[in-house]
Amino acid sequence: MIKGDKLVLRGLMFHGYHGVKPEENKLGQKFLIDVDAWMDLQAAGNSDDLSDTVSYTAIYSIVKQVLEGVPHKLLESVAQVIASTVLSKFPQVSAVRIQVGKPHVAVVGPVDYLGVEITRYRSCCS
């Protein structure tokens, strides 16, 4: 488990065209996203200055661009693109956790959503 400070974005909702089935690519569906971005928030806490942190809206914009952009077949790919983009754009972020959920899936039985969760770390030599 990762410890330390993190930015938290919960319950982001977007309409996208991701999926393996043709109807998913044609009609689209709602996706639910959660993001945790680990970084040291002490400087921002002390300074009360946005330049000492990463703006939530910048991460939100990345998620929006990926979810509303080019379709992916797998949620794993959607999550990976979000994670790698956050890590490449914000060197102060040491790790990210991305959860992507599909609330409307063809399964027998009630579900809130089905999805994936990935955690990616900045490599030592990036």
C-alpha positions as CSV (number, residue, x, y, z in Angstrom):
1,M,0.0,0.0,0.0
2,I,1.2,3.5,-0.9
3,K,1.5,5.9,2.0
4,G,1.7,9.6,2.1
5,D,-0.1,12.6,0.7
6,K,-2.3,12.4,-2.4
7,L,-4.7,14.3,-4.6
8,V,-8.1,12.6,-4.7
9,L,-10.6,12.8,-7.6
10,R,-13.8,10.7,-7.0
11,G,-16.9,9.9,-9.0
12,L,-15.9,11.5,-12.4
13,M,-18.5,10.6,-15.0
14,F,-18.1,10.7,-18.7
15,H,-19.8,9.3,-21.8
16,G,-17.4,7.3,-24.0
17,Y,-17.3,4.8,-26.7
18,H,-15.0,2.2,-25.2
19,G,-15.6,-1.5,-25.4
20,V,-15.3,-4.7,-27.4
21,K,-18.9,-4.9,-28.6
22,P,-19.9,-2.9,-31.7
23,E,-22.9,-1.4,-29.9
24,E,-20.6,0.0,-27.2
25,N,-18.6,1.8,-29.9
26,K,-21.7,3.0,-31.7
27,L,-24.0,4.1,-28.8
28,G,-21.4,4.7,-26.1
29,Q,-22.1,4.5,-22.3
30,K,-21.3,6.1,-19.0
31,F,-18.0,5.5,-17.3
32,L,-17.1,6.2,-13.7
33,I,-13.5,7.2,-12.8
34,D,-11.6,7.6,-9.5
35,V,-8.0,8.9,-9.4
36,D,-5.5,9.0,-6.6
37,A,-2.2,10.9,-7.4
38,W,0.5,10.5,-4.7
39,M,2.8,13.5,-4.2
40,D,4.2,15.6,-1.4
41,L,1.6,18.2,-0.5
42,Q,3.5,19.8,2.4
43,A,4.8,22.8,0.3
44,A,1.4,23.6,-0.9
45,G,-0.1,23.2,2.5
46,N,2.5,25.7,3.9
47,S,2.4,28.2,1.1
48,D,-1.3,28.0,0.1
49,D,0.0,28.5,-3.5
50,L,-1.3,26.5,-6.4
51,S,2.1,26.5,-8.1
52,D,3.3,24.2,-5.3
53,T,0.9,21.4,-6.2
54,V,-0.9,19.9,-9.2
55,S,-4.3,21.3,-10.0
56,Y,-7.2,18.9,-9.7
57,T,-8.6,20.4,-12.9
58,A,-5.4,19.5,-14.8
59,I,-5.9,15.8,-13.9
60,Y,-9.6,16.0,-14.6
61,S,-8.8,17.4,-18.1
62,I,-6.6,14.4,-18.8
63,V,-9.3,11.9,-17.7
64,K,-11.9,13.8,-19.8
65,Q,-9.7,13.8,-22.9
66,V,-9.1,10.1,-22.6
67,L,-12.6,9.1,-21.9
68,E,-14.2,11.3,-24.5
69,G,-11.5,10.7,-27.0
70,V,-10.3,7.8,-29.2
71,P,-12.1,4.6,-28.3
72,H,-10.3,1.7,-26.6
73,K,-11.5,-1.9,-26.5
74,L,-10.4,-2.6,-23.0
75,L,-10.8,-0.6,-19.7
76,E,-7.2,-1.7,-18.9
77,S,-6.1,0.4,-21.9
78,V,-8.2,3.4,-20.8
79,A,-6.7,3.3,-17.3
80,Q,-3.2,2.8,-18.6
81,V,-3.4,5.9,-20.9
82,I,-4.7,8.0,-18.0
83,A,-2.0,6.8,-15.6
84,S,0.9,7.2,-18.0
85,T,-0.3,10.7,-19.1
86,V,-0.5,11.9,-15.5
87,L,2.9,10.5,-14.6
88,S,4.5,12.0,-17.8
89,K,2.9,15.5,-17.4
90,F,3.5,15.9,-13.7
91,P,7.0,14.9,-12.5
92,Q,6.0,15.6,-8.9
93,V,3.5,12.7,-8.9
94,S,5.2,9.6,-7.7
95,A,2.3,7.1,-8.2
96,V,-1.3,7.0,-9.5
97,R,-4.2,4.8,-8.9
98,I,-6.9,4.8,-11.6
99,Q,-10.2,3.0,-11.3
100,V,-12.5,2.8,-14.3
101,G,-16.0,1.4,-13.9
102,K,-18.8,0.6,-16.3
103,P,-22.2,0.7,-14.6
104,H,-24.1,-0.6,-17.6
105,V,-22.8,-4.1,-18.4
106,A,-24.5,-7.2,-19.7
107,V,-24.3,-9.5,-16.7
108,V,-27.0,-11.6,-15.1
109,G,-27.7,-10.0,-11.8
110,P,-27.6,-6.5,-10.2
111,V,-24.2,-4.6,-10.0
112,D,-23.2,-1.1,-9.3
113,Y,-20.5,-1.3,-11.9
114,L,-17.7,-3.6,-13.1
115,G,-14.3,-2.3,-14.0
116,V,-10.6,-2.2,-13.4
117,E,-8.2,-0.6,-11.0
118,I,-4.5,-0.1,-11.8
119,T,-1.6,1.5,-9.8
120,R,1.4,2.8,-11.6
121,Y,4.6,4.1,-10.1
122,R,7.2,6.5,-11.5
123,S,10.2,4.5,-12.4
124,C,13.6,5.4,-10.9
125,C,15.1,6.5,-14.1
126,S,12.3,8.4,-15.8
